[in-house]
Amino acid sequence: MTQRRPFLLTGSAFALASVLPAVTLAQTQPLTPNPSLAALPAEVAAEMPGAQWAGSARLRFFGFDVYDSHLWVAPGFKPAQFAQHALALELSYLRALSGRDIAERSLKEMKRAADLSAAQSQRWLSSLQDAIPDVKAGDRITGLHSPGMGVRFWHNGQPRPAVRDPEFSRLFFGIWLSDATSEPQMRRGLLSRLAL
């Protein structure tokens, strides 16, 4: 059975992702637990006092590094109830990707966990396309989940449009943190510094 993967490459590699066996597609690996790998972004420090680094992981696709992910959580965070806690996820891109492709891939991952109407899917795709720009190697996108409110985004520390919808935010961060994620190894890496 083919599994969808979060934020894969574009073009022909992206098209192949939907038809090749999962074992050949992507692999994630926890990053060495070194605090210097996950310097707290200024936007997270300002918006989430007391944030604790929970872990990091790298996504690889066909042997190419795609991004490093870093998770910060509020004190008292419980992974099984991730949507009930403030959290911030930073993706540090290691190669160029189209914002449109990132948005489309994100929505596909979100739809794995919920049945969305065509109208809802179009609204959320539009919101993702507004929030997520094209990225190049070295760019960062940070998302901050506020329980009951939604998600705010930053690109290289600069604010992007927010999505004020708690269900959107739950499903978006569920791409990485849900028990049903298509990348369980990445989830383990992101939560590796927490006592589970």
N, C-alpha and C positions, 0 to 999 in steps of 0.2 A: 504494500500500500504506500502510495506517495504521500509524504508529509510536506506541508508548506513550511517555509522557513522565514524568520523575520528579516526584513530589509536586505534582500539578496541583490546581486548585481543586475545591471540593466542589459538590454540588447539581447543577443543570441543566448548568452548564458542565463539570462532571466527566463527566456522562453524554455530552455532546456530544464529549468528547475521544476517545471510542472509535470514533466514526463519521466524523468530519470528516477531510479530507486533512491530512497532517502540516504542510504549508506554512501552514495557517491556525491551527494550534494554539498552538504555543509558539515562543519565540525566546530564545536566550541571547546574552549579550554579555559579553565580558571587561570587567571594571571597570578604571578607570584605575589603573595600577600605582603606587599611593600607599600606603606602609606604614601611614598613619593609618587606611586603610580596613580594615586587617586587624590590629588590635591583638591580640597573642597572649593568648588567654583564660587566666585564672589556672589553670584545671584542666589545660590543655595544658602550661603552664610547669612545673607541679608534677609532672606524670606523664611528660613527654617532654623532658628537658633537651637543649638544643642544637637544638630544633625550628627549622626554617627555613621561612619563608613561601614557598610554591610558586606561588601565584596565586589569583585570585578571578574570579567570574563572577556574573551576575544572570540569574535565570529570569523571563521575562515570559510571560503567557498572555492572549491576546485583548487585548493592550495594557496589561494590569494587571501591576504588579510583584508577584512572588510571594515570592521570597527572594533574598538575596545569599549566595553560598557562598564559603568561604575554606578553603584547604588548607595544612596544615603537615606537613612530612615530616622524617624523621630524616636526618642526614648520610649520603651514599652512596645515597640513594633512586634507584631505577631504575623509571620508569613502567611498562615492560613486565612487571616483576616486582613490581608494587605490593603484592601480598598478602604478600610476603616481608619487608616493611619496616614499621616503626612509622609510623603516620600519624594525623593528626587532621583531621576535616572539621567545620567549623562552618557551620550554616545559620542565617542571621539573617532571620527572617520579617518580611515587609513587609505582611502581611494575616493575618486570622484563618483558621485551618484546623482541622478536626476531627482529633484524634489517630487516631481509628479510620480515617478516610479516608487519612491519611498512611501508616498501617500497611498498609492494603490495597493502596495504590498501590505501596508499596515491595516488597511480596511479588510483585505482578505483574511489576515490573521484574526482580526476582531470578529469577523463573521464565522469563524470556526467555533466561537463560544456563544453565539446568539443568532437567532433568526431575525434579520433586519428587513424591513420593507424596502422596496425600491426607492421610495421617497426618502426614507431615513438614511439609506446607504448613500444617496446622492448628496444629502445635506452634510453628512460626516466626511465624505470624500472632499467636498468643497472646503470644509473647515480644515482638514489636513493639508490640502494644497495651499491654503492661505498661510498656515502656520509653519510649514516645512519648506525651506528654500532648497535650491540645488546646493550640493556640498562638494568640497574638494578635500584632498588629504590635508589633515591638520585642523579642519573645522570641527566644531562641537555643537551638538544640539542637546539642550537640557530641558527636561520636562519635569514640572513640579505638580504633584497630585495633592489637591486639597479636598479632604473628605467632604462629601455633600455639596461641593461647589463645582469641581471640574479640574482642568489642567491649564497651566500657563507654560509657555515655551519661550526659550531663548536660543538665539543663534550666535555663537561666539560672544556670549554675554549680553547681547542686545535683545530687548524684548520683541517677541513676535505675537501675532494674534492668539488670544486665549480661546479655549473652548469651554464655555460655562455650562457643562452638562455632566453630572456625576456618573451617569451610565456610560457615556463615552469614555470618561477618564478611567473607570473601572476596567472596561474592555481593552482600552489602549495599553495600560500598564500590565494587564493580564497577558499580553503578548509575551512578556518576560517572566511574570511572577505567578501566574495561575498554575495550579496543579496540572492543568490540561495543556500547558504550553507545548508547542512543537519543538522546543529546545530545552528539554529538562536538564541537560548538562550545563547550559548557560544559567538557568535558574539556580542550580546548586552553586555555581561560581559566584553569582550575585549575592547569595545568602550565606557564603562560606564563613564569614566572621561572626555570624550570629549563633547562639546556642539554640539549636532546633529541637 
